[in-house]
């Protein structure tokens, strides 16, 4: 059998193809395949851990099950239409003469989609006016609602502020508005009353319940005259900074498949830093008690069945500071209509 070969060693080496150029390529291919398999395994482990943590938090019962429940579906999809607006009104006195100021931003219309997976929600919005170039205002919203506590924050950068200041008419582009607002609440009756049921639909309110609330609010920002402003406003800039604490009451009314929500939180300003700078001269506004900040929320939800629901929400933040003769008030609100599906 081995007569054709000089040795058994030679016989064994015959089937092996000696191509040293291919060995590094084969080794590299094996390394890539192993790395991909390892990376996929790591992703699966991370996904399973995150899913386990979310599931543990989602299924944890820290509420009265006679009043609240979690949806049976873990995934919720929502299509939303949003409308928001910001307005500033003031009354002031100059050289013994009283004037009024009324300024408004363009109404901002957006369409968005929200995804909620076991209480973790994300969303993305499209502004048709922004895409067409008609409205380049920027608005960012962050909302985190829990039964016991929650926070809301928004930031707006607008160049569509227009209106009148006394006898001076201001066109769009004359002023630049930068505004930041942050508010939070704590609900005492969190085991039976749920903000997320009304505003996020991540809980289901089974019976009517209400709760007393404690809250805080902060507002900061500025209004600056641009190069397009009239000469009398050259270099003018209004600074706003207010911090307030207070409380209020919220109530969820359940009527068969309907849920109605209303809450009001008046907050007293305990610190302010409001000033007006004109021609390089800065004038700080004095504090007049009581200066207030209000947070108002409302919602109407209809649960068609365990899968489908629709409704609308309304959130308004308002600030009033000054006295009866000279005051400034700002109103910012957002209305939302939506239809949702639980999977």
C-alpha positions in Angstrom: 0.0 0.0 0.0 2.9 2.4 0.8 5.1 1.2 -2.0 4.6 4.3 -4.1 5.9 6.6 -1.3 9.2 6.7 0.4 7.9 6.9 3.9 4.7 7.0 5.9 5.5 10.7 6.6 5.4 11.4 3.0 2.1 9.5 2.6 0.4 11.6 5.3 1.6 14.9 3.9 0.3 14.2 0.4 -3.4 15.3 1.1 -2.3 18.6 2.7 -2.2 21.5 0.4 0.8 23.7 1.1 -0.4 27.2 0.6 1.0 29.5 3.2 -0.6 32.5 1.6 -4.1 31.3 2.4 -3.5 30.6 6.1 -3.6 34.2 7.4 -6.8 34.8 5.4 -8.5 31.7 6.8 -7.4 32.7 10.3 -8.7 36.2 9.8 -12.1 34.9 8.5 -12.4 32.6 11.6 -11.6 35.6 13.9 -14.2 37.8 12.2 -16.9 35.0 12.5 -16.0 34.5 16.2 -16.1 38.2 16.9 -19.5 38.5 15.2 -20.8 35.6 17.2 -19.4 37.1 20.4 -20.8 40.5 19.7 -24.2 39.0 19.0 -24.1 37.1 22.2 -23.2 40.2 24.1 -26.1 42.1 22.5 -28.5 39.4 23.5 -27.2 39.4 27.1 -27.5 43.1 27.3 -31.0 43.1 25.8 -32.1 40.3 28.1 -30.8 42.2 31.2 -32.4 45.5 30.1 -35.6 43.7 29.4 -35.5 41.9 32.7 -34.9 45.2 34.6 -37.8 46.9 32.8 -40.1 44.0 33.3 -39.2 43.9 37.1 -40.0 47.6 37.4 -43.1 47.4 35.2 -44.6 44.4 37.1 -43.7 45.7 40.6 -47.0 46.4 42.4 -46.6 49.7 44.4 -50.2 50.8 44.0 -53.7 49.9 45.1 -54.9 47.3 42.5 -58.5 48.3 43.2 -57.7 51.7 41.7 -54.8 51.2 39.3 -53.5 48.6 36.9 -50.9 48.1 34.3 -51.9 47.4 30.7 -51.6 43.8 29.8 -49.7 44.7 26.6 -46.1 45.7 27.2 -45.8 47.8 24.0 -47.9 50.9 23.2 -47.8 52.9 19.9 -49.3 56.3 19.6 -49.8 58.7 16.7 -50.1 62.3 17.9 -50.9 65.8 16.6 -49.5 68.6 18.6 -50.3 72.4 18.8 -48.2 74.8 21.0 -48.1 78.5 21.5 -46.3 81.1 23.6 -47.5 84.6 24.4 -46.2 87.5 26.6 -48.4 90.4 27.8 -47.2 93.4 29.9 -48.4 96.7 31.3 -45.8 99.3 32.1 -45.4 103.1 32.6 -43.0 105.4 30.9 -42.7 109.1 31.5 -46.0 109.0 33.4 -47.9 107.4 30.5 -49.2 103.8 30.6 -48.5 101.4 27.8 -49.4 97.8 27.0 -47.4 95.1 25.3 -48.7 92.0 23.5 -46.3 89.6 21.8 -47.1 86.1 20.4 -45.1 83.4 18.7 -46.5 81.6 15.7 -48.5 78.5 16.6 -46.4 75.5 16.2 -48.0 72.4 14.7 -46.2 69.1 14.7 -47.0 65.4 14.1 -45.3 62.7 16.1 -45.1 59.0 16.9 -44.5 57.7 20.4 -43.4 54.3 21.5 -43.8 53.1 25.1 -42.2 49.8 26.1 -43.0 48.8 29.7 -43.0 52.4 30.9 -40.0 53.6 28.9 -41.2 56.1 26.2 -39.5 57.8 23.3 -40.9 59.9 20.5 -40.0 61.7 17.3 -41.9 64.8 15.8 -42.1 66.4 12.4 -42.9 70.0 11.9 -44.2 70.6 8.3 -43.8 74.4 8.6 -40.1 73.9 9.6 -39.5 71.5 6.7 -41.0 74.1 4.3 -38.9 76.9 5.8 -41.9 78.9 7.0 -41.1 78.4 10.7 -37.7 77.7 12.0 -38.5 77.9 15.7 -37.0 75.1 17.9 -38.9 73.5 20.7 -37.7 70.6 22.9 -39.9 68.8 25.4 -39.0 66.3 28.1 -41.7 64.7 30.2 -41.3 62.0 32.9 -44.5 61.1 34.7 -44.6 58.7 37.6 -47.4 57.9 40.1 -45.4 59.4 43.0 -43.5 62.2 41.3 -42.7 63.6 37.8 -41.0 66.4 35.9 -41.7 68.5 32.8 -39.1 70.5 30.9 -39.1 72.5 27.7 -36.8 74.7 25.8 -37.9 77.1 23.0 -35.9 79.2 20.7 -38.1 81.5 18.5 -37.7 84.2 16.0 -41.4 84.5 15.2 -42.3 86.6 18.2 -44.3 89.6 16.9 -46.9 92.1 18.1 -46.8 95.5 19.7 -45.0 97.3 22.5 -46.9 100.4 23.3 -47.2 102.3 20.0 -44.4 100.3 18.4 -45.4 97.5 16.0 -42.9 94.6 15.8 -42.7 92.3 12.8 -41.4 88.7 12.9 -37.6 88.7 13.2 -37.4 91.8 15.3 -37.1 89.8 18.6 -35.4 86.6 19.6 -37.0 84.6 22.3 -35.1 82.0 24.3 -37.1 80.3 27.1 -36.6 77.4 29.5 -39.1 76.0 31.9 -38.8 73.2 34.4 -41.5 72.0 36.8 -42.0 68.9 39.1 -44.6 67.5 41.4 -45.0 65.0 44.2 -48.4 63.2 44.7 -49.3 62.1 48.2 -52.0 59.6 47.1 -49.8 58.0 44.5 -51.1 54.5 45.3 -54.6 55.4 44.0 -54.1 58.5 41.8 -52.0 58.2 38.6 -50.7 61.1 36.4 -49.3 58.5 33.9 -52.8 57.1 33.4 -53.9 60.5 32.2 -50.9 61.9 30.4 -49.0 58.8 29.2 -51.5 55.9 29.3 -48.9 53.7 30.9 -51.3 52.9 33.7 -55.1 52.4 33.7 -57.2 54.3 36.3 -59.9 51.8 37.3 -61.7 54.0 39.9 -61.9 57.7 40.4 -59.3 59.2 42.8 -57.5 62.4 43.5 -54.4 63.6 45.3 -52.9 66.7 46.9 -49.6 67.7 45.3 -46.5 69.7 46.2 -44.6 71.2 43.3 -41.9 73.6 42.2 -41.3 75.6 39.0 -38.4 77.4 37.4 -38.4 79.7 34.4 -35.5 81.3 32.7 -34.8 83.0 29.5 -34.5 86.3 27.6 -36.0 88.4 24.8 -33.5 90.2 22.7 -33.9 92.9 20.0 -32.3 91.9 16.7 -30.8 94.1 14.0 -34.2 94.2 12.4 -35.8 95.9 15.4 -36.9 99.5 15.4 -34.3 102.1 16.5 -36.0 102.7 19.9 -35.3 99.1 20.8 -31.7 99.1 19.8 -29.8 96.7 22.1 -32.8 96.1 24.3 -32.8 92.9 26.2 -35.2 91.4 28.8 -33.9 88.8 31.3 -36.3 86.5 33.2 -35.4 84.2 36.1 -38.0 82.9 38.5 -38.1 80.1 41.0 -41.3 79.1 42.8 -42.7 76.5 45.2 -46.3 75.5 45.9 -48.8 72.8 45.5 -52.2 71.9 44.3 -54.7 69.1 43.6 -55.3 66.6 40.8 -58.2 64.4 40.1 -58.9 61.5 37.8 -62.6 60.9 37.1 -63.5 57.4 35.7 -66.8 57.1 33.9 -67.1 53.6 32.3 -64.6 53.7 29.4 -63.8 57.4 29.9 -61.1 59.1 31.9 -61.2 62.8 32.7 -58.2 64.5 34.4 -57.7 68.0 35.8 -55.0 69.4 38.0 -53.9 72.9 39.0 -50.7 73.7 40.8 -50.2 77.4 41.9 -46.6 78.2 42.9 -45.4 81.3 44.8 -42.2 82.9 43.4 -39.7 83.0 46.2 -36.7 84.1 44.1 -36.6 86.2 40.9 -33.9 87.9 38.8 -35.9 89.9 36.2 -34.2 92.9 34.5 -34.4 95.0 31.4 -31.3 96.3 29.6 -31.6 99.3 27.3 -28.8 101.3 25.8 -26.3 99.5 28.1 -28.2 100.4 31.2 -29.6 97.5 33.3 -32.7 98.0 35.4 -33.6 95.2 37.9 -37.3 94.7 38.5 -38.4 94.8 42.2 -40.3 91.9 43.8 -44.0 92.3 44.5 -45.7 89.6 46.6 -47.4 87.5 45.5 -45.8 86.7 42.2 -47.0 83.4 40.8 -46.3 80.5 38.5 -49.2 78.1 37.6 -49.1 74.6 36.1 -52.4 73.3 34.7 -53.0 69.9 33.1 -56.1 68.4 31.6 -56.9 65.2 29.7 -59.7 63.2 28.2 -59.1 59.5 27.4 -61.5 56.9 25.9 -60.5 53.2 26.0 -62.4 51.5 23.2 -61.1 48.1 24.3 -58.0 46.5 25.7 -56.1 47.3 22.5 -57.3 50.7 21.1 -57.7 54.1 22.8 -57.8 57.8 21.8 -57.9 61.1 23.6 -56.4 64.5 24.1 -54.2 66.3 26.7 -53.6 69.9 27.5 -50.7 71.4 29.5 -50.3 75.1 30.3 -47.5 76.9 32.2 -48.0 80.6 33.1 -46.0 83.2 35.0 -47.2 86.5 36.4 -44.8 88.9 38.1 -44.9 92.6 39.0 -47.7 94.6 40.6 -51.1 95.9 39.3 -49.6 99.0 37.6 -46.6 97.3 36.0 -46.7 93.6 35.4 -45.6 90.9 33.0 -47.3 87.6 32.3 -46.3 84.7 30.0 -48.5 81.9 28.9 -47.2 78.8 27.2 -49.5 75.9 26.3 -49.5 72.6 24.4 -52.5 70.7 23.2 -52.3 67.2 21.9 -54.7 64.7 20.2 -53.7 61.1 19.8 -54.8 57.6 18.9 -53.0 54.6 20.5 -52.7 50.9 20.1 -51.4 48.4 22.7 -49.6 45.3 21.5 
